[in-house]
């Protein structure tokens, strides 16, 4: 008897952070523990609230392979190209605006501010690590 449904994948998540002059980028490496994924490991760049475009995902049969694949794909690419901010702003509310009022003025600016802070602020420079 399986612990999960046939179409599901149960994964362990390994977290990494890359420090750049333009800001910090996170990389989550998913390790398939149960299920039938195409690859045992997948590295996904993100800004916590938004994942990267799929073209920047790294895959492999080991954590190291997936990370290397991902790092090769993102090297020299600006963070806002890897993780487009306009996609992090939420769904289009224009159809609901007429029924519910101005949704954009209530919710979207908070997301914009958060993503700007994530991109524009360096928390700790790598040289400050012991």
MDAnalysis code that builds the backbone (N, CA, C; Angstrom):
import MDAnalysis as mda
import numpy as np

u = mda.Universe.empty(390, n_residues=130, atom_resindex=np.repeat(np.arange(130), 3), trajectory=True)
u.add_TopologyAttr("name", ["N", "CA", "C"] * 130)
u.add_TopologyAttr("resid", np.arange(1, 131))
u.add_TopologyAttr("resname", ["UNK", "UNK", "UNK", "UNK", "UNK", "UNK", "UNK", "UNK", "UNK", "UNK", "UNK", "UNK", "UNK", "UNK", "UNK", "UNK", "UNK", "UNK", "UNK", "UNK", "UNK", "UNK", "UNK", "UNK", "UNK", "UNK", "UNK", "UNK", "UNK", "UNK", "UNK", "UNK", "UNK", "UNK", "UNK", "UNK", "UNK", "UNK", "UNK", "UNK", "UNK", "UNK", "UNK", "UNK", "UNK", "UNK", "UNK", "UNK", "UNK", "UNK", "UNK", "UNK", "UNK", "UNK", "UNK", "UNK", "UNK", "UNK", "UNK", "UNK", "UNK", "UNK", "UNK", "UNK", "UNK", "UNK", "UNK", "UNK", "UNK", "UNK", "UNK", "UNK", "UNK", "UNK", "UNK", "UNK", "UNK", "UNK", "UNK", "UNK", "UNK", "UNK", "UNK", "UNK", "UNK", "UNK", "UNK", "UNK", "UNK", "UNK", "UNK", "UNK", "UNK", "UNK", "UNK", "UNK", "UNK", "UNK", "UNK", "UNK", "UNK", "UNK", "UNK", "UNK", "UNK", "UNK", "UNK", "UNK", "UNK", "UNK", "UNK", "UNK", "UNK", "UNK", "UNK", "UNK", "UNK", "UNK", "UNK", "UNK", "UNK", "UNK", "UNK", "UNK", "UNK", "UNK", "UNK", "UNK", "UNK", "UNK"])
u.atoms.positions = np.array([
    [0.834, -1.181, 0.000],
    [0.000, 0.000, 0.000],
    [0.882, 1.250, 0.000],
    [0.632, 2.133, -0.935],
    [1.407, 3.360, -1.073],
    [0.940, 4.413, -0.067],
    [1.862, 5.245, 0.381],
    [1.537, 6.304, 1.335],
    [0.957, 7.547, 0.661],
    [1.179, 7.683, -0.660],
    [0.644, 8.824, -1.402],
    [-0.065, 8.322, -2.655],
    [-0.883, 9.177, -3.267],
    [-1.567, 8.818, -4.509],
    [-0.558, 8.675, -5.643],
    [-0.934, 7.929, -6.679],
    [-0.041, 7.642, -7.801],
    [0.494, 8.889, -8.494],
    [-0.316, 9.936, -8.617],
    [0.105, 11.134, -9.335],
    [0.869, 12.129, -8.456],
    [0.991, 11.856, -7.173],
    [1.661, 12.761, -6.244],
    [3.156, 12.458, -6.130],
    [3.891, 13.497, -5.724],
    [5.320, 13.360, -5.427],
    [5.548, 13.974, -4.056],
    [6.178, 13.232, -3.184],
    [6.526, 13.705, -1.847],
    [8.016, 14.026, -1.876],
    [8.386, 15.257, -1.499],
    [9.781, 15.682, -1.634],
    [10.320, 16.319, -0.366],
    [11.606, 16.133, -0.156],
    [12.361, 16.851, 0.875],
    [12.881, 18.118, 0.204],
    [12.931, 19.229, 0.941],
    [13.400, 20.495, 0.373],
    [14.705, 20.907, 1.042],
    [15.712, 21.151, 0.201],
    [17.010, 21.669, 0.649],
    [17.062, 23.133, 0.217],
    [17.401, 24.041, 1.122],
    [17.373, 25.476, 0.817],
    [18.786, 26.041, 0.682],
    [18.933, 26.910, -0.333],
    [20.199, 27.596, -0.590],
    [19.910, 29.058, -0.873],
    [20.942, 29.879, -0.762],
    [20.790, 31.311, -1.021],
    [22.039, 31.789, -1.746],
    [21.836, 32.526, -2.833],
    [22.969, 33.084, -3.568],
    [22.954, 34.601, -3.348],
    [24.092, 35.148, -2.957],
    [24.226, 36.573, -2.682],
    [24.755, 37.262, -3.926],
    [24.030, 38.255, -4.416],
    [24.427, 39.025, -5.593],
    [24.395, 40.506, -5.240],
    [25.104, 41.309, -6.017],
    [25.098, 42.753, -5.761],
    [23.706, 43.346, -5.956],
    [22.889, 42.754, -6.818],
    [21.544, 43.260, -7.075],
    [20.516, 42.761, -6.057],
    [20.907, 41.820, -5.212],
    [20.002, 41.261, -4.208],
    [20.267, 39.780, -4.028],
    [19.440, 39.146, -3.233],
    [19.609, 37.725, -2.932],
    [18.597, 36.882, -3.704],
    [19.036, 35.703, -4.110],
    [18.179, 34.761, -4.813],
    [18.234, 33.446, -4.050],
    [17.096, 32.846, -3.842],
    [17.014, 31.578, -3.139],
    [16.910, 30.448, -4.156],
    [17.429, 29.286, -3.796],
    [17.290, 28.093, -4.636],
    [16.824, 26.963, -3.725],
    [15.669, 26.399, -4.045],
    [15.159, 25.235, -3.326],
    [15.441, 24.007, -4.179],
    [16.070, 23.009, -3.569],
    [16.303, 21.748, -4.282],
    [15.332, 20.726, -3.707],
    [14.476, 20.221, -4.596],
    [13.480, 19.229, -4.206],
    [14.049, 17.837, -4.469],
    [14.045, 17.009, -3.441],
    [14.513, 15.626, -3.528],
    [13.297, 14.712, -3.411],
    [12.979, 14.022, -4.480],
    [11.810, 13.143, -4.482],
    [12.054, 11.952, -3.554],
    [11.192, 11.816, -2.567],
    [11.291, 10.726, -1.607],
    [10.304, 9.605, -1.962],
    [9.121, 10.004, -2.453],
    [8.082, 9.069, -2.892],
    [7.483, 9.592, -4.189],
    [7.023, 8.705, -5.029],
    [6.417, 9.097, -6.289],
    [7.327, 8.780, -7.459],
    [6.910, 9.213, -8.645],
    [7.647, 8.895, -9.863],
    [7.950, 10.155, -10.671],
    [8.889, 10.982, -10.203],
    [9.241, 12.189, -10.954],
    [10.151, 11.862, -12.139],
    [10.269, 12.792, -13.073],
    [11.171, 12.613, -14.213],
    [12.631, 12.598, -13.750],
    [12.933, 13.389, -12.718],
    [14.284, 13.450, -12.140],
    [14.172, 13.372, -10.624],
    [15.146, 12.752, -9.997],
    [15.124, 12.618, -8.538],
    [15.287, 13.977, -7.847],
    [16.048, 14.895, -8.467],
    [16.307, 16.208, -7.875],
    [15.951, 17.320, -8.852],
    [15.383, 18.423, -8.315],
    [15.064, 19.592, -9.121],
    [15.399, 20.835, -8.307],
    [16.224, 21.725, -8.884],
    [16.617, 22.978, -8.238],
    [15.786, 24.114, -8.824],
    [15.106, 24.866, -7.947],
    [14.168, 25.903, -8.381],
    [14.553, 27.259, -7.770],
    [15.062, 28.196, -8.597],
    [15.337, 29.547, -8.089],
    [14.033, 30.238, -7.718],
    [14.089, 31.113, -6.695],
    [12.873, 31.807, -6.271],
    [13.199, 33.022, -5.432],
    [12.156, 33.844, -5.218],
    [12.238, 35.004, -4.323],
    [11.274, 34.826, -3.154],
    [11.124, 33.617, -2.700],
    [10.222, 33.219, -1.619],
    [8.749, 33.273, -2.024],
    [8.314, 34.372, -2.621],
    [6.902, 34.505, -2.992],
    [6.645, 34.205, -4.464],
    [7.706, 33.981, -5.239],
    [7.554, 33.740, -6.673],
    [8.678, 32.835, -7.167],
    [8.321, 31.769, -7.883],
    [9.325, 30.879, -8.474],
    [9.810, 31.439, -9.798],
    [10.995, 30.980, -10.203],
    [11.591, 31.379, -11.476],
    [10.824, 30.780, -12.643],
    [11.140, 31.287, -13.824],
    [10.630, 30.667, -15.044],
    [11.222, 29.259, -15.109],
    [10.492, 28.323, -15.675],
    [10.919, 26.916, -15.724],
    [12.243, 26.721, -16.459],
    [12.559, 27.615, -17.387],
    [13.812, 27.480, -18.143],
    [15.057, 27.605, -17.252],
    [14.890, 28.130, -16.032],
    [16.012, 28.268, -15.104],
    [16.065, 27.162, -14.053],
    [15.131, 26.222, -14.090],
    [15.145, 25.090, -13.164],
    [16.323, 24.188, -13.535],
    [16.953, 23.613, -12.523],
    [18.010, 22.626, -12.750],
    [17.512, 21.249, -12.361],
    [17.920, 20.237, -13.097],
    [17.515, 18.864, -12.784],
    [18.725, 17.948, -12.783],
    [18.580, 16.812, -12.108],
    [19.657, 15.834, -12.075],
    [19.297, 14.643, -11.224],
    [20.207, 13.692, -11.226],
    [20.021, 12.476, -10.437],
    [20.665, 12.593, -9.064],
    [21.271, 13.768, -8.774],
    [21.809, 14.048, -7.447],
    [21.571, 15.530, -7.139],
    [21.647, 15.874, -5.875],
    [21.467, 17.261, -5.463],
    [22.521, 18.147, -6.130],
    [23.743, 17.662, -6.165],
    [24.852, 18.409, -6.758],
    [24.618, 18.655, -8.252],
    [24.156, 17.634, -8.975],
    [23.880, 17.784, -10.411],
    [22.785, 18.814, -10.666],
    [21.716, 18.765, -9.883],
    [20.608, 19.704, -10.059],
    [21.058, 21.134, -9.770],
    [21.839, 21.325, -8.703],
    [22.348, 22.657, -8.377],
    [23.276, 23.179, -9.474],
    [24.188, 22.339, -9.950],
    [25.106, 22.753, -11.019],
    [24.341, 23.153, -12.272],
    [23.326, 22.363, -12.634],
    [22.513, 22.652, -13.811],
    [21.810, 24.003, -13.651],
    [21.244, 24.243, -12.480],
    [20.561, 25.497, -12.198],
    [21.537, 26.676, -12.216],
    [22.666, 26.538, -11.531],
    [23.644, 27.626, -11.449],
    [24.193, 27.998, -12.822],
    [24.399, 27.003, -13.686],
    [24.840, 27.291, -15.062],
    [23.803, 28.131, -15.795],
    [22.526, 27.831, -15.571],
    [21.443, 28.521, -16.277],
    [21.239, 29.953, -15.785],
    [21.511, 30.214, -14.494],
    [21.258, 31.549, -13.955],
    [22.494, 32.443, -13.935],
    [23.671, 31.891, -14.201],
    [24.909, 32.676, -14.151],
    [24.832, 33.847, -15.131],
    [25.039, 35.052, -14.600],
    [25.048, 36.254, -15.420],
    [23.680, 36.772, -15.835],
    [22.620, 36.105, -15.388],
    [21.260, 36.523, -15.743],
    [20.703, 37.358, -14.578],
    [20.188, 38.562, -14.865],
    [19.626, 39.398, -13.791],
    [18.472, 38.689, -13.067],
    [18.370, 38.947, -11.778],
    [17.327, 38.318, -10.963],
    [15.936, 38.607, -11.520],
    [15.700, 39.839, -11.965],
    [14.351, 40.157, -12.454],
    [14.027, 39.490, -13.789],
    [15.021, 38.925, -14.463],
    [14.780, 38.113, -15.655],
    [14.464, 36.676, -15.249],
    [15.194, 36.178, -14.244],
    [14.984, 34.816, -13.747],
    [13.604, 34.684, -13.110],
    [13.273, 35.642, -12.245],
    [11.993, 35.653, -11.532],
    [11.285, 36.962, -11.879],
    [10.464, 36.966, -12.924],
    [9.769, 38.195, -13.329],
    [8.833, 38.708, -12.240],
    [9.008, 39.965, -11.866],
    [8.213, 40.538, -10.778],
    [6.766, 40.760, -11.150],
    [6.480, 41.080, -12.403],
    [5.088, 41.341, -12.767],
    [4.211, 40.127, -12.548],
    [4.779, 38.925, -12.599],
    [4.005, 37.722, -12.333],
    [3.726, 37.560, -10.839],
    [4.498, 38.232, -9.985],
    [4.319, 38.124, -8.535],
    [3.244, 39.067, -8.017],
    [2.691, 39.919, -8.885],
    [1.735, 40.913, -8.442],
    [0.348, 40.361, -8.197],
    [0.089, 39.142, -8.585],
    [-1.209, 38.540, -8.323],
    [-2.064, 38.527, -9.565],
    [-3.238, 37.944, -9.459],
    [-4.124, 37.809, -10.610],
    [-4.704, 39.147, -11.042],
    [-5.123, 39.209, -12.300],
    [-5.790, 40.385, -12.837],
    [-7.152, 40.501, -12.164],
    [-7.405, 41.654, -11.563],
    [-8.661, 41.835, -10.828],
    [-9.617, 42.753, -11.563],
    [-9.332, 43.078, -12.814],
    [-10.147, 44.055, -13.532],
    [-11.613, 43.630, -13.624],
    [-11.896, 42.338, -13.790],
    [-13.281, 41.880, -13.865],
    [-13.995, 42.020, -12.529],
    [-13.287, 41.831, -11.434],
    [-13.899, 41.912, -10.112],
    [-13.989, 43.344, -9.614],
    [-13.136, 44.246, -10.161],
    [-13.105, 45.622, -9.674],
    [-14.474, 46.286, -9.707],
    [-15.205, 46.040, -10.784],
    [-16.504, 46.679, -10.899],
    [-17.476, 46.158, -9.842],
    [-17.268, 44.940, -9.365],
    [-18.154, 44.360, -8.359],
    [-17.675, 44.607, -6.936],
    [-16.355, 44.606, -6.741],
    [-15.822, 44.655, -5.383],
    [-15.074, 45.935, -5.059],
    [-14.993, 46.885, -5.943],
    [-14.238, 48.098, -5.683],
    [-12.832, 47.967, -6.221],
    [-11.981, 48.868, -5.837],
    [-10.620, 48.914, -6.362],
    [-9.709, 47.939, -5.614],
    [-9.618, 46.717, -6.069],
    [-8.798, 45.677, -5.434],
    [-7.315, 46.002, -5.524],
    [-6.893, 46.577, -6.634],
    [-5.463, 46.822, -6.838],
    [-4.907, 47.753, -5.778],
    [-5.665, 48.774, -5.406],
    [-5.164, 49.724, -4.424],
    [-5.063, 49.103, -3.037],
    [-5.785, 47.992, -2.795],
    [-5.734, 47.359, -1.476],
    [-4.665, 46.284, -1.366],
    [-4.480, 45.422, -2.390],
    [-3.596, 44.282, -2.238],
    [-2.287, 44.344, -2.987],
    [-2.292, 44.759, -4.221],
    [-1.108, 44.680, -5.067],
    [0.075, 45.510, -4.580],
    [-0.106, 46.751, -4.089],
    [1.055, 47.526, -3.662],
    [1.897, 46.823, -2.598],
    [1.287, 46.077, -1.708],
    [2.034, 45.348, -0.692],
    [2.975, 44.339, -1.344],
    [2.489, 43.607, -2.344],
    [3.313, 42.641, -3.061],
    [4.453, 43.356, -3.767],
    [4.155, 44.493, -4.424],
    [5.191, 45.259, -5.131],
    [6.278, 45.706, -4.160],
    [5.875, 46.238, -2.999],
    [6.844, 46.699, -2.013],
    [7.719, 45.545, -1.525],
    [7.095, 44.406, -1.252],
    [7.832, 43.252, -0.760],
    [8.846, 42.758, -1.783],
    [8.438, 42.657, -3.043],
    [9.369, 42.170, -4.056],
    [10.488, 43.170, -4.304],
    [10.190, 44.471, -4.242],
    [11.255, 45.479, -4.386],
    [12.263, 45.341, -3.254],
    [11.772, 45.127, -2.042],
    [12.677, 44.964, -0.900],
    [13.524, 43.710, -1.055],
    [12.914, 42.624, -1.536],
    [13.657, 41.388, -1.723],
    [14.749, 41.547, -2.766],
    [14.472, 42.269, -3.834],
    [15.462, 42.461, -4.885],
    [16.496, 43.511, -4.538],
    [16.081, 44.550, -3.852],
    [16.955, 45.689, -3.663],
    [17.786, 45.677, -2.407],
    [17.591, 44.744, -1.535],
    [18.278, 44.771, -0.244],
    [19.199, 43.573, -0.087],
    [20.454, 43.838, 0.221],
    [21.372, 42.757, 0.554],
    [21.369, 42.603, 2.058],
    [21.032, 41.438, 2.522],
    [20.938, 41.237, 3.963],
    [22.321, 41.045, 4.597],
    [23.096, 40.120, 4.066],
    [24.414, 39.813, 4.604],
    [25.327, 39.562, 3.416],
    [26.464, 40.221, 3.383],
    [27.363, 39.952, 2.273],
    [28.138, 38.675, 2.550],
    [28.494, 37.904, 1.508],
    [29.190, 36.639, 1.711],
    [30.508, 36.810, 2.465],
    [31.157, 37.973, 2.338],
    [32.437, 38.190, 3.014],
    [32.292, 38.294, 4.526],
    [31.061, 38.456, 5.020],
    [30.847, 38.573, 6.459],
    [30.657, 37.230, 7.143],
    [30.677, 36.140, 6.376],
    [30.572, 34.825, 6.987],
    [31.908, 34.457, 7.614],
    [31.876, 33.767, 8.737],
    [33.143, 33.380, 9.410],
    [33.916, 32.370, 8.592],
])
